[in-house]
Amino acid sequence: MSNLVRASAKASSAFDPTVYPVEDEVGEDLLQRWIVELLRPLLERWLAHRGVHALVGADQFIYYRQHTPTLRVSPDIYVLPGVGPRTRVTSWKVWERNIVPSFALEVVSKEWEKDYVEAPERYAAMGIAELVIFDPAPERHADGIRWQVFRRVAGRPLARIEATESDRVRSKTLGCFLRVVGRGDDLRVRVGDGAGGEELFPTGEEAEAAAKEAAIATRDAALERIAALEADLRKTRRRR
């Protein structure tokens, strides 16, 4: 193939007149938003803590077939492996960089059917490695389940490998547990560390507060040591 033909083919494939919307007008439950607002930066800090280079995003359209804008997902939280954490994303088109999210979390809303039925099918078609569906109020419908974990195992298609009412599930992709804390309007999802996920990974605010407390404790301990040394010195002088 000549250079001219290659250039022409490249230009043709680069041009795409398809309109890919970057947002919709679907309303969002405030509890759903509160859960995401806490968990997204937590996962970002967790992956950085583990040395994982990835973008943790939320609520953007991810298109997985060019020229077909109806084939998309809109995860409440997603992870793009190998993408810089500060990359600005309005919508993600899988074919542009051949990067599929490695993880997605869907928080079930009042329109629970789309998360229970449509979501697994769409994520499977996209090729995701792991999908977690969390229902903060499974009691509101007969087939409600608090946690569902879908994963590709040994190269097979995406399949549900866990469905549980437990307060936590383990994400193999993230290398941590996802844990329910609180109740009612205070219900949130946190990152659990350790063999059983018992240790809550701190938020940025909690880490900052802990660092300040540690600094104060270190300062107070140093002052106590100085005071003890000065007291010993005074005793020594009196003996002389």
C-alpha positions as CSV (number, residue, x, y, z in Angstrom):
1,M,0.0,0.0,0.0
2,S,1.4,3.4,-1.0
3,N,2.0,6.2,1.5
4,L,-0.8,8.2,-0.1
5,V,-3.3,5.4,0.3
6,R,-2.3,4.8,3.9
7,A,-2.7,8.5,4.7
8,S,-6.1,8.5,3.0
9,A,-7.3,5.5,4.9
10,K,-6.0,7.0,8.2
11,A,-7.8,10.2,7.5
12,S,-11.0,8.4,6.6
13,S,-11.0,6.3,9.8
14,A,-10.2,9.3,11.9
15,F,-13.3,11.2,10.7
16,D,-16.4,10.2,12.6
17,P,-19.6,12.3,12.2
18,T,-21.4,10.3,14.9
19,V,-22.7,12.4,17.8
20,Y,-21.8,10.9,21.1
21,P,-23.6,12.8,23.9
22,V,-21.6,13.5,27.1
23,E,-24.6,13.7,29.5
24,D,-28.3,12.8,29.8
25,E,-31.2,14.3,31.7
26,V,-31.9,11.3,34.0
27,G,-32.4,12.3,37.6
28,E,-30.2,10.9,40.3
29,D,-31.1,9.8,43.9
30,L,-29.2,11.9,46.4
31,L,-28.2,8.8,48.4
32,Q,-26.6,7.5,45.2
33,R,-24.7,10.7,44.7
34,W,-23.5,10.8,48.4
35,I,-22.2,7.2,48.1
36,V,-20.3,8.0,44.9
37,E,-18.9,11.4,46.2
38,L,-17.3,9.6,49.2
39,L,-16.1,6.4,47.4
40,R,-14.6,7.8,44.1
41,P,-11.8,9.8,45.8
42,L,-11.3,7.0,48.3
43,L,-10.7,4.5,45.4
44,E,-8.4,7.1,43.8
45,R,-6.3,7.3,47.0
46,W,-6.4,3.5,47.5
47,L,-5.0,2.8,44.0
48,A,-2.3,5.5,44.4
49,H,-1.4,4.0,47.7
50,R,-0.9,0.6,45.9
51,G,1.1,2.3,43.2
52,V,-1.5,1.6,40.5
53,H,-1.5,4.1,37.6
54,A,-5.2,4.6,36.7
55,L,-8.0,7.1,36.4
56,V,-10.9,6.7,38.7
57,G,-13.9,8.5,37.2
58,A,-17.6,8.8,37.8
59,D,-20.8,9.3,35.8
60,Q,-19.4,9.6,32.3
61,F,-20.7,7.9,29.2
62,I,-18.4,5.1,28.0
63,Y,-19.0,4.1,24.4
64,Y,-17.8,0.7,23.3
65,R,-18.8,0.5,19.7
66,Q,-17.9,3.2,17.1
67,H,-20.8,4.7,15.1
68,T,-23.3,3.2,17.6
69,P,-23.9,5.8,20.4
70,T,-26.7,3.7,21.9
71,L,-24.1,1.1,22.9
72,R,-22.8,2.7,26.0
73,V,-22.6,2.5,29.8
74,S,-22.6,5.2,32.4
75,P,-20.9,3.7,35.5
76,D,-21.4,5.4,38.9
77,I,-17.7,4.7,39.4
78,Y,-15.1,3.3,36.9
79,V,-11.4,2.6,36.6
80,L,-9.4,3.1,33.4
81,P,-6.1,1.2,33.8
82,G,-3.0,3.0,32.5
83,V,-4.7,6.3,32.2
84,G,-3.3,9.3,34.1
85,P,-5.4,10.1,37.3
86,R,-5.6,13.8,36.2
87,T,-6.8,13.0,32.7
88,R,-9.9,15.1,31.8
89,V,-12.7,12.9,30.6
90,T,-16.1,14.2,29.2
91,S,-16.9,10.8,27.7
92,W,-14.7,7.8,26.9
93,K,-14.6,6.0,23.5
94,V,-13.0,2.6,24.0
95,W,-11.8,2.3,20.4
96,E,-9.7,5.5,20.5
97,R,-7.1,4.1,22.9
98,N,-8.2,0.5,23.1
99,I,-8.6,0.8,26.8
100,V,-11.7,-0.8,28.5
101,P,-12.5,0.0,32.1
102,S,-11.1,-2.7,34.4
103,F,-13.7,-2.1,37.1
104,A,-17.1,-0.5,37.4
105,L,-19.5,0.0,40.2
106,E,-23.2,0.6,39.7
107,V,-25.3,1.9,42.7
108,V,-28.9,0.8,42.1
109,S,-31.4,3.6,41.8
110,K,-35.2,3.5,41.9
111,E,-35.1,2.3,38.3
112,W,-33.6,-0.9,39.6
113,E,-34.3,-3.0,36.4
114,K,-31.7,-1.2,34.4
115,D,-29.0,-2.1,36.9
116,Y,-30.1,-5.7,37.5
117,V,-30.9,-6.6,33.9
118,E,-29.4,-4.3,31.4
119,A,-26.1,-3.4,33.1
120,P,-24.5,-6.9,33.2
121,E,-25.3,-7.4,29.5
122,R,-23.9,-4.1,28.5
123,Y,-20.7,-4.4,30.6
124,A,-20.2,-8.0,29.3
125,A,-20.5,-6.7,25.7
126,M,-18.0,-3.9,26.5
127,G,-15.4,-6.5,27.8
128,I,-15.0,-5.3,31.4
129,A,-13.0,-7.4,33.8
130,E,-15.1,-6.8,36.9
131,L,-18.5,-5.3,37.7
132,V,-19.9,-4.7,41.1
133,I,-23.6,-3.8,41.6
134,F,-24.5,-2.4,45.0
135,D,-28.2,-2.0,46.0
136,P,-28.5,0.3,49.0
137,A,-32.1,-0.7,49.5
138,P,-32.6,-4.3,48.3
139,E,-35.8,-4.6,50.3
140,R,-37.7,-2.4,48.0
141,H,-38.2,-5.1,45.4
142,A,-38.7,-8.9,45.6
143,D,-35.5,-9.9,43.9
144,G,-33.3,-7.3,45.6
145,I,-29.7,-8.3,46.5
146,R,-27.3,-6.1,48.4
147,W,-24.2,-7.1,46.4
148,Q,-23.6,-8.7,43.1
149,V,-20.1,-9.3,41.8
150,F,-19.5,-10.1,38.1
151,R,-16.1,-11.2,36.9
152,R,-14.3,-12.8,33.9
153,V,-12.7,-16.0,35.1
154,A,-10.1,-17.9,33.0
155,G,-11.0,-15.9,29.9
156,R,-14.6,-16.9,30.0
157,P,-17.4,-14.3,29.5
158,L,-18.5,-12.0,32.3
159,A,-20.4,-14.1,34.9
160,R,-21.9,-13.5,38.3
161,I,-19.6,-15.1,40.8
162,E,-21.1,-13.7,44.0
163,A,-24.5,-12.5,45.2
164,T,-24.7,-11.7,48.9
165,E,-26.5,-9.8,51.7
166,S,-23.2,-9.4,53.5
167,D,-21.9,-6.0,54.5
168,R,-18.9,-6.5,52.2
169,V,-17.5,-8.0,49.1
170,R,-14.0,-8.4,47.8
171,S,-12.9,-6.7,44.5
172,K,-10.1,-8.7,42.9
173,T,-9.4,-5.9,40.5
174,L,-9.1,-3.2,43.2
175,G,-7.3,-5.5,45.7
176,C,-9.6,-4.5,48.5
177,F,-13.0,-5.0,50.1
178,L,-16.0,-2.8,49.5
179,R,-17.9,-2.3,52.8
180,V,-21.2,-0.9,53.8
181,V,-21.1,1.4,56.7
182,G,-23.9,3.4,58.3
183,R,-27.7,3.1,57.9
184,G,-30.5,5.0,56.2
185,D,-29.5,8.3,54.7
186,D,-26.0,7.8,56.3
187,L,-25.3,4.6,54.5
188,R,-22.0,4.7,52.6
189,V,-19.6,2.4,50.9
190,R,-16.0,2.4,52.2
191,V,-12.7,0.6,51.2
192,G,-11.8,-2.2,53.6
193,D,-8.2,-3.3,53.9
194,G,-6.6,-6.4,55.4
195,A,-7.4,-10.1,55.1
196,G,-11.1,-9.7,55.8
197,G,-11.5,-6.0,55.1
198,E,-11.8,-5.1,58.7
199,E,-9.5,-2.1,58.5
200,L,-11.2,1.0,56.9
201,F,-8.8,2.8,54.5
202,P,-9.0,6.5,55.6
203,T,-10.5,9.3,53.5
204,G,-8.2,12.2,52.8
205,E,-9.7,14.2,55.7
206,E,-9.3,11.3,58.1
207,A,-5.7,10.8,57.0
208,E,-5.0,14.5,57.5
209,A,-6.6,14.5,60.9
210,A,-4.6,11.4,61.9
211,A,-1.4,13.0,60.7
212,K,-2.1,16.1,62.8
213,E,-2.8,14.0,65.8
214,A,0.4,12.0,65.3
215,A,2.4,15.2,65.0
216,I,0.8,16.6,68.2
217,A,1.5,13.3,70.0
218,T,5.1,13.4,68.8
219,R,5.6,17.0,69.9
220,D,4.0,16.3,73.3
221,A,6.2,13.3,73.8
222,A,9.3,15.3,72.9
223,L,8.3,18.1,75.4
224,E,7.8,15.4,78.1
225,R,11.3,14.0,77.4
226,I,12.8,17.5,77.6
227,A,11.0,18.3,80.8
228,A,12.2,14.9,82.3
229,L,15.8,15.7,81.3
230,E,15.6,19.2,82.8
231,A,14.2,17.7,86.0
232,D,17.1,15.2,86.2
233,L,19.6,18.0,85.5
234,R,18.2,20.1,88.4
235,K,18.4,17.1,90.7
236,T,22.0,16.5,89.7
237,R,22.9,20.1,90.4
238,R,21.2,20.0,93.9
239,R,23.3,16.9,94.9
240,R,26.5,18.8,94.1
